[in-house]
């Protein structure tokens, strides 16, 4: 993850811990979710992200990727959510483990291919947001 993206992520996490969940705007949530996704990608934690994150939160990640115009990654996350939803039923543990491995590999490949573009789009999105111009994001 680039230093600029890490700075954005750190500032948002600081604001979140200091001021609480309600303090982040929709734009800031998009920035935070996408930067955490990029961090998971960099640290080879995509499978952990998919396994441990609630499906609703993964859908919000896809919305964040869509908001920054990273449409291919958003679609890859949505596909992963669809697969996880279909197999997330009692008695399907073996299928879930196999599917999780397969969708992790697919999402990882798609996201790694577009990682630099996603980082660029994330920063471009942040700089285009008038609500962030005077926000405490830069103060953290």
Secondary structure, DSSP 8 states (H G I E B T S, - for coil): --HHHHHHHHHHHHHHHHH-GGGS-HHHHHHHHHHHHHHHHHTT-HHHHHHHS-HHHHHHHHHHHHHTT-HHHHHHHHHHHHHHHHH-STT-HHHHHHHHHHHHHHHHHHHHHHHHHHHHHHHHHHHT-GGGTTSGGGG-
